[in-house]
Amino acid sequence: MLALGLAAAPRMVSAQTMQWTDKGYVSISGAAQVGSHNLDTSLSFPLYDETATVTTSQEVKSGGLFDIGGAYRVWGHNLLAGVHYSHTSSDANVSVNGSIPHPIFFDRPRTVSSSISGAKHSEDVVHLQAIWMIPVANKLDIGIFGGPSIFAVAQDSVSAVSVAESGDLANPTVTPTLTKTKKTVVGGHVGVDVQYLVARKIAVGVLMRYSGASVEIPGANDKLTVGGFQIGGGLRLRF
């Protein structure tokens, strides 16, 4: 009997150490969203009884990210439900290329190029999470999570251009106009949160998350991919 008890003891200790005993936590992190996505648009309009065509291209860059949220244990010792909010924004230059009809000669289009700066992009995202907390060592826990993400996206893109002629008819001036599109779409996310206790109820955490969705932008050749891989860290306040 003593031998059986000694043999079972390591298993009992292991099972106990796998149980996460806090009720929940509040999290605040600073992070970076890695990668970028292309946004290409095309438009056409009548001019001088012909058709002018314009294409644009911009790189929607990633940037710094702010994340805040929390979680609460809802089942057993390890399953938590959580909600997080994140925000990131950036701006970009837009290159503009066009084929503009000639005001005098038919079927002799002029090739023009231009650019505009300050095309803004922002993502406000609510992440709904199911989290499985795993105590892996003394003071060290890993949360594996995933769930849907609700993206509120604001994106500037070229919606129109104006054409002005000068004394040199071979080189018209093309001025693009930026318009902001706002869309809400649902995507998803998965990730891990590594937490190390530095005090009884205070931990430092490393956040790694991939989130993604796609958004239709008027005039765009393809849907714009939003989200990406995010990595950062911050504080976790336990309760």
C-alpha positions in Angstrom: 0.0 0.0 0.0 2.8 2.4 0.9 4.5 1.6 -2.5 1.2 2.4 -4.3 0.8 5.7 -2.4 4.4 6.7 -3.3 3.8 5.8 -6.9 0.6 7.8 -7.1 2.0 10.9 -5.4 3.8 12.4 -8.4 0.7 12.1 -10.5 -1.4 13.8 -7.8 1.1 16.7 -7.5 1.2 17.0 -11.3 -2.6 17.2 -11.6 -2.7 19.8 -8.9 0.0 22.0 -10.5 -1.9 21.9 -13.8 -4.9 23.7 -12.1 -5.0 27.5 -12.5 -6.3 28.8 -9.1 -6.9 32.5 -9.7 -10.4 33.7 -10.8 -9.2 36.0 -13.6 -7.0 38.8 -14.7 -7.0 42.3 -16.3 -4.4 42.8 -19.0 -2.8 45.9 -20.6 -0.1 45.6 -23.4 1.8 47.5 -25.9 2.6 45.7 -29.1 3.5 45.9 -32.8 1.5 44.5 -35.7 3.9 43.0 -38.2 3.5 43.1 -42.0 1.7 45.2 -44.6 -0.9 44.8 -47.3 -1.4 46.3 -50.7 -4.5 48.3 -51.7 -4.9 48.9 -55.5 -7.8 50.7 -57.0 -9.0 51.6 -60.5 -11.5 54.1 -61.8 -12.7 55.6 -65.1 -14.6 58.6 -66.1 -15.6 60.4 -69.4 -13.4 63.2 -70.6 -13.3 64.9 -74.0 -15.8 62.3 -75.4 -13.4 59.5 -74.5 -12.7 57.5 -71.3 -10.0 58.4 -68.8 -8.6 55.6 -66.7 -6.7 55.9 -63.4 -5.1 53.3 -61.2 -3.8 53.8 -57.7 -1.5 51.8 -55.4 -0.7 52.1 -51.7 0.9 50.0 -49.1 -1.2 49.7 -45.9 1.5 49.5 -43.3 1.4 48.0 -39.8 2.4 49.9 -36.7 2.2 50.1 -33.0 -0.7 48.5 -31.2 -2.5 49.1 -27.9 -4.3 46.2 -26.3 -6.5 46.1 -23.1 -8.8 43.4 -21.8 -9.5 40.8 -19.2 -10.7 37.3 -18.6 -12.7 35.3 -16.0 -12.6 31.6 -15.1 -15.9 30.1 -16.3 -15.4 26.3 -16.1 -13.2 24.0 -14.0 -9.8 25.4 -13.1 -8.4 26.3 -16.5 -11.1 27.6 -18.9 -11.6 31.3 -19.0 -13.7 33.6 -21.1 -12.2 36.9 -22.1 -12.6 40.1 -24.2 -9.9 42.4 -25.5 -9.8 45.6 -27.4 -6.9 46.6 -29.6 -6.2 49.7 -31.7 -3.6 50.3 -34.4 -3.2 53.0 -37.1 -0.9 54.1 -39.8 -0.7 56.3 -42.9 0.7 55.9 -46.4 1.6 57.5 -49.7 -0.7 56.7 -52.7 0.8 56.5 -56.2 -1.5 57.5 -59.0 -1.1 56.6 -62.7 -3.5 57.4 -65.5 -4.3 57.5 -69.2 -5.9 60.8 -70.0 -7.5 61.6 -73.4 -6.1 64.5 -75.3 -8.3 67.6 -75.6 -7.6 68.1 -79.3 -6.5 64.8 -80.8 -8.7 61.8 -80.7 -7.3 58.4 -79.5 -4.0 59.9 -78.4 -4.1 59.5 -74.6 -1.5 61.0 -72.3 0.2 59.0 -69.6 0.3 60.8 -66.3 1.5 60.1 -62.8 1.0 61.7 -59.4 1.0 60.9 -55.7 -0.8 62.0 -52.5 0.4 61.5 -48.9 -1.5 61.0 -45.7 -3.8 58.1 -46.6 -4.9 57.0 -43.2 -5.7 53.5 -42.0 -7.0 52.4 -38.6 -8.3 49.2 -37.0 -10.4 49.1 -33.8 -10.9 45.4 -32.9 -12.8 43.6 -30.2 -11.5 40.0 -29.6 -13.8 37.5 -28.0 -11.7 34.8 -26.4 -11.9 31.3 -25.0 -8.7 30.8 -23.0 -7.1 27.6 -21.6 -4.7 28.6 -18.8 -1.8 26.1 -18.2 0.5 26.5 -15.2 3.8 25.1 -16.6 6.2 26.0 -13.8 6.4 27.9 -10.6 5.1 31.4 -11.2 4.9 30.7 -15.0 1.5 30.3 -16.8 0.6 30.0 -20.5 -2.8 31.0 -21.9 -3.7 29.5 -25.2 -6.7 31.4 -26.8 -8.8 31.9 -29.8 -12.1 33.2 -31.0 -13.9 35.7 -33.3 -12.7 39.3 -33.8 -14.9 42.2 -34.7 -13.0 44.8 -36.8 -14.0 48.4 -37.2 -11.8 49.6 -40.1 -11.3 53.1 -41.5 -9.4 53.4 -44.7 -8.6 56.3 -47.0 -8.5 55.6 -50.7 -8.6 57.6 -54.0 -12.3 58.0 -55.0 -11.9 60.6 -57.8 -9.4 62.7 -59.7 -9.5 66.1 -61.3 -7.7 67.0 -64.5 -6.3 70.5 -65.2 -4.8 71.5 -68.5 -1.8 73.8 -68.8 0.1 75.4 -71.7 1.8 72.1 -72.2 -1.0 69.8 -73.3 1.2 66.8 -73.2 1.4 67.1 -69.4 -1.9 67.7 -67.6 -2.1 68.0 -63.9 -4.0 65.2 -62.1 -5.1 65.8 -58.5 -6.5 62.8 -56.6 -9.2 63.1 -53.9 -9.1 60.9 -50.8 -12.3 59.5 -49.3 -12.6 57.6 -46.0 -14.4 54.3 -46.0 -15.6 52.8 -42.7 -16.6 49.1 -42.5 -17.2 46.6 -39.7 -16.4 43.0 -40.5 -16.0 39.8 -38.5 -12.8 37.7 -38.6 -10.9 35.6 -36.1 -7.8 35.2 -34.0 -5.6 32.7 -32.2 -2.6 33.2 -29.9 -0.7 32.7 -26.7 -0.2 34.8 -23.6 2.8 33.9 -21.4 2.5 35.3 -17.9 5.2 35.3 -15.2 4.3 36.3 -11.6 6.6 39.0 -10.2 4.3 39.5 -7.1 1.4 37.6 -5.6 -1.2 39.1 -8.0 1.0 40.9 -10.5 2.5 39.3 -13.6 4.4 40.5 -16.6 3.1 39.0 -19.9 4.2 38.4 -23.5 1.4 38.5 -26.0 1.6 36.7 -29.4 -1.6 36.8 -31.5 -2.6 36.4 -35.1 -5.8 38.1 -36.2 -7.3 38.5 -39.6 -10.3 39.6 -41.7 -10.9 41.1 -45.2 -12.7 44.3 -46.1 -14.3 45.5 -49.3 -13.1 49.0 -50.3 -15.0 50.8 -53.1 -13.0 50.8 -56.3 -10.4 48.3 -54.9 -9.3 45.4 -57.2 -9.4 43.0 -54.3 -10.5 42.9 -50.7 -8.1 44.6 -48.2 -6.6 42.2 -45.7 -6.6 43.6 -42.2 -5.0 42.4 -39.0 -1.8 40.4 -38.9 0.7 38.9 -36.5 1.0 40.9 -33.3 3.7 40.7 -30.6 4.2 42.7 -27.4 4.0 42.7 -23.7 2.6 44.3 -20.6 1.1 43.8 -17.2 -1.4 41.2 -16.0 -3.3 42.0 -12.7 -4.7 38.8 -11.2 -7.7 38.5 -8.9 
